[in-house]
Amino acid sequence: MSLDASSIAMERGGGGDGNAEASAYTGESMMYAQHATIFYAQQNGYLHTDVDTTPQLQSAAGPTLTFRISGIVGLCITGILWIIVSWRLLYHYSGWWSKCCKKKEQQGQEILGEEDEEVVINHLRTDGFTMKRLLHIMLWITMIVQGVGYADMVGTDVSNKLNYTLLDIVGRGILEFTTFVIGTIHWFNVTSKARAGASEKKVMFTLLPLILVFATVAVTVCSIFEAVVLLAGHSEDIHEFRSTSKIHRITLIVESSGWGIHAVVVSICGGMVYKRISSLPTFSQVRSRAKRNIITKMIIPIFFCALSYALRSAWMAADFASRISRPDSTFESGLGWWIGNCWIPTIVPSMMLLYSIRKRDREPGMIDGVSETLLQRINAEPQDYDD
């Protein structure tokens, strides 16, 4: 037999004001039950008292980080990279400015001899807007955009439309991909100009960069569509948008394919660079230790960039597969996602590209990291290239 609160109060009150006492007792019982329910929900993670009141999906990429901690780590990373990129950007443009100043100082001076004039011309910096300077500018802008996104994440401790758009869509989806593609195309341009005994066909130096351009366009278009759908839609929760949005799944698979293609193309570029260096006419005369240093300086940046692009591609492919097979879980909130998809594929290629283009622009005819003497070709030995 079960007794409700009203019958218990009637028995204790014994008539008269029994109804009033029963009502008061019932109200206290209901209030106690509500507080007990709220306490139980808070203890078990079903109810959150902060801004983000939506239930969190189960993380499939390790322990879940709070957005504030992720934002602090990301803000530190982008801040350090921004300082380095700013320094290198000033270094590259200072070479251009110093060259302009030197030209003005040389006006009115006597004409140099042929030998001295040739030496001066060989050491002059390249004028104008070059690939190296463009890459520095793009990387500088990327760090600013991502820094603003991380700062908003630190301040709000949630993943909202603003920081998701700045970080995932614009920062990594558009700017980072485009910047790293510019670096790869620069490697192809430098390699194609230093045709020291190379056997590759010329069409490869046009076809592979063209593939990267098409991949960049596809990733950019999908990212723009995702941003428009997110900002114009009525979904205020990013977790819900990621779980239900078809454009997000399309963007995931397109970006995963784009980064995978980029990794393959960079690997092919590394093979071309190795063939060129090893087939130089004077390379056999270099000591073994010097050979290893030359190969390392050229191949290591390419190798780590390709590895980073493949890592990001794999994480995005895994996230896409998880969205299809296990909709109740997500890769986009765990520690593994932040490290494997966000931070490492940003830090490593940025530093490797900055290292590979550390020298100021010169007149064409050099491979960065290889001395002019080594690149001199024997004119008496004609070279036959496949067209």
Solvent accessible surface area in square Angstrom, and as a share of the most:
residue,aa,sasa,rsa
1,M,226,1.01
2,S,108,0.69
3,L,102,0.51
4,D,89,0.46
5,A,25,0.19
6,S,51,0.33
7,S,39,0.25
8,I,52,0.26
9,A,8,0.06
10,M,86,0.38
11,E,128,0.57
12,R,183,0.67
13,G,28,0.27
14,G,67,0.65
15,G,36,0.35
16,G,86,0.83
17,D,104,0.54
18,G,1,0.01
19,N,111,0.57
20,A,66,0.51
21,E,88,0.39
22,A,9,0.07
23,S,75,0.48
24,A,60,0.46
25,Y,88,0.33
26,T,42,0.24
27,G,34,0.33
28,E,114,0.51
29,S,44,0.28
30,M,114,0.51
31,M,119,0.53
32,Y,163,0.62
33,A,52,0.40
34,Q,110,0.49
35,H,116,0.52
36,A,46,0.36
37,T,90,0.52
38,I,78,0.40
39,F,127,0.53
40,Y,138,0.52
41,A,18,0.14
42,Q,77,0.34
43,Q,123,0.55
44,N,72,0.37
45,G,40,0.38
46,Y,158,0.60
47,L,76,0.38
48,H,59,0.26
49,T,114,0.67
50,D,83,0.43
51,V,123,0.71
52,D,26,0.13
53,T,91,0.53
54,T,39,0.23
55,P,104,0.65
56,Q,83,0.37
57,L,53,0.26
58,Q,111,0.49
59,S,26,0.17
60,A,35,0.27
61,A,8,0.06
62,G,44,0.42
63,P,95,0.59
64,T,81,0.47
65,L,37,0.19
66,T,75,0.43
67,F,26,0.11
68,R,99,0.36
69,I,87,0.44
70,S,0,0.00
71,G,0,0.00
72,I,82,0.42
73,V,55,0.32
74,G,0,0.00
75,L,69,0.34
76,C,76,0.46
77,I,31,0.16
78,T,3,0.02
79,G,30,0.28
80,I,108,0.55
81,L,5,0.03
82,W,94,0.33
83,I,109,0.56
84,I,43,0.22
85,V,0,0.00
86,S,22,0.14
87,W,153,0.54
88,R,30,0.11
89,L,30,0.15
90,L,112,0.55
91,Y,73,0.28
92,H,1,0.00
93,Y,32,0.12
94,S,39,0.25
95,G,1,0.01
96,W,68,0.24
97,W,135,0.47
98,S,50,0.32
99,K,13,0.05
100,C,47,0.28
101,C,72,0.43
102,K,113,0.48
103,K,88,0.37
104,K,144,0.61
105,E,125,0.56
106,Q,79,0.35
107,Q,138,0.61
108,G,88,0.85
109,Q,114,0.51
110,E,159,0.71
111,I,163,0.83
112,L,85,0.42
113,G,43,0.41
114,E,151,0.68
115,E,140,0.63
116,D,85,0.44
117,E,73,0.33
118,E,107,0.48
119,V,85,0.49
120,V,49,0.28
121,I,88,0.45
122,N,71,0.37
123,H,104,0.47
124,L,40,0.20
125,R,53,0.19
126,T,33,0.19
127,D,65,0.34
128,G,27,0.25
129,F,129,0.54
130,T,24,0.14
131,M,58,0.26
132,K,9,0.04
133,R,0,0.00
134,L,47,0.24
135,L,0,0.00
136,H,0,0.00
137,I,44,0.22
138,M,32,0.14
139,L,0,0.00
140,W,78,0.27
141,I,67,0.34
142,T,0,0.00
143,M,3,0.01
144,I,66,0.34
145,V,27,0.16
146,Q,3,0.01
147,G,13,0.13
148,V,81,0.46
149,G,0,0.00
150,Y,4,0.02
151,A,46,0.36
152,D,32,0.17
153,M,6,0.03
154,V,35,0.20
155,G,59,0.57
156,T,53,0.31
157,D,42,0.22
158,V,16,0.09
159,S,15,0.09
160,N,39,0.20
161,K,35,0.15
162,L,95,0.47
163,N,0,0.00
164,Y,6,0.02
165,T,15,0.09
166,L,34,0.17
167,L,1,0.00
168,D,29,0.15
169,I,2,0.01
170,V,41,0.24
171,G,0,0.00
172,R,7,0.02
173,G,0,0.00
174,I,34,0.17
175,L,25,0.13
176,E,0,0.00
177,F,1,0.00
178,T,31,0.18
179,T,0,0.00
180,F,0,0.00
181,V,6,0.03
182,I,20,0.10
183,G,0,0.00
184,T,0,0.00
185,I,31,0.16
186,H,16,0.07
187,W,17,0.06
188,F,2,0.01
189,N,56,0.29
190,V,27,0.15
191,T,5,0.03
192,S,32,0.20
193,K,126,0.53
194,A,11,0.08
195,R,34,0.12
196,A,3,0.02
197,G,29,0.28
198,A,5,0.04
199,S,76,0.49
200,E,21,0.10
201,K,110,0.47
202,K,106,0.45
203,V,85,0.49
204,M,57,0.25
205,F,26,0.11
206,T,89,0.52
207,L,82,0.41
208,L,9,0.04
209,P,16,0.10
210,L,84,0.42
211,I,61,0.31
212,L,0,0.00
213,V,65,0.37
214,F,132,0.55
215,A,11,0.09
216,T,19,0.11
217,V,81,0.46
218,A,44,0.34
219,V,1,0.01
220,T,32,0.19
221,V,66,0.38
222,C,19,0.11
223,S,0,0.00
224,I,87,0.44
225,F,117,0.49
226,E,4,0.02
227,A,15,0.12
228,V,86,0.49
229,V,69,0.40
230,L,2,0.01
231,L,102,0.51
232,A,80,0.62
233,G,31,0.30
234,H,179,0.80
235,S,32,0.21
236,E,138,0.62
237,D,25,0.13
238,I,1,0.00
239,H,13,0.06
240,E,92,0.41
241,F,9,0.04
242,R,16,0.06
243,S,28,0.18
244,T,99,0.57
245,S,14,0.09
246,K,163,0.69
247,I,31,0.16
248,H,8,0.03
249,R,65,0.24
250,I,84,0.43
251,T,6,0.03
252,L,9,0.04
253,I,69,0.35
254,V,34,0.19
255,E,9,0.04
256,S,7,0.04
257,S,56,0.36
258,G,3,0.03
259,W,2,0.01
260,G,22,0.21
261,I,71,0.36
262,H,0,0.00
263,A,8,0.06
264,V,92,0.53
265,V,5,0.03
266,V,0,0.00
267,S,64,0.41
268,I,64,0.32
269,C,0,0.00
270,G,8,0.08
271,G,35,0.34
272,M,7,0.03
273,V,4,0.02
274,Y,113,0.43
275,K,108,0.46
276,R,0,0.00
277,I,0,0.00
278,S,50,0.32
279,S,48,0.31
280,L,7,0.03
281,P,35,0.22
282,T,31,0.18
283,F,19,0.08
284,S,90,0.58
285,Q,147,0.65
286,V,37,0.22
287,R,198,0.72
288,S,73,0.47
289,R,176,0.64
290,A,31,0.24
291,K,55,0.23
292,R,147,0.54
293,N,75,0.38
294,I,25,0.13
295,I,36,0.18
296,T,67,0.39
297,K,88,0.37
298,M,24,0.11
299,I,40,0.20
300,I,68,0.35
301,P,3,0.02
302,I,6,0.03
303,F,110,0.46
304,F,79,0.33
305,C,0,0.00
306,A,10,0.08
307,L,99,0.49
308,S,4,0.03
309,Y,0,0.00
310,A,44,0.34
311,L,61,0.30
312,R,0,0.00
313,S,15,0.10
314,A,59,0.46
315,W,52,0.18
316,M,13,0.06
317,A,42,0.32
318,A,38,0.29
319,D,0,0.00
320,F,54,0.22
321,A,54,0.42
322,S,8,0.05
323,R,5,0.02
324,I,96,0.49
325,S,83,0.54
326,R,119,0.43
327,P,80,0.51
328,D,88,0.46
329,S,0,0.00
330,T,5,0.03
331,F,35,0.15
332,E,5,0.02
333,S,9,0.06
334,G,0,0.00
335,L,59,0.29
336,G,21,0.20
337,W,8,0.03
338,W,15,0.05
339,I,68,0.35
340,G,6,0.06
341,N,1,0.01
342,C,2,0.01
343,W,23,0.08
344,I,66,0.34
345,P,0,0.00
346,T,4,0.03
347,I,57,0.29
348,V,39,0.22
349,P,0,0.00
350,S,0,0.00
351,M,65,0.29
352,M,43,0.19
353,L,1,0.00
354,L,8,0.04
355,Y,83,0.31
356,S,15,0.10
357,I,1,0.00
358,R,60,0.22
359,K,79,0.33
360,R,49,0.18
361,D,14,0.07
362,R,79,0.29
363,E,75,0.34
364,P,99,0.63
365,G,48,0.46
366,M,46,0.21
367,I,4,0.02
368,D,29,0.15
369,G,16,0.15
370,V,2,0.01
371,S,67,0.43
372,E,89,0.40
373,T,96,0.56
374,L,9,0.05
375,L,20,0.10
376,Q,116,0.51
377,R,103,0.38
378,I,76,0.39
379,N,150,0.77
380,A,90,0.70
381,E,91,0.41
382,P,120,0.76
383,Q,67,0.30
384,D,141,0.73
385,Y,60,0.23
386,D,77,0.40
387,D,137,0.71
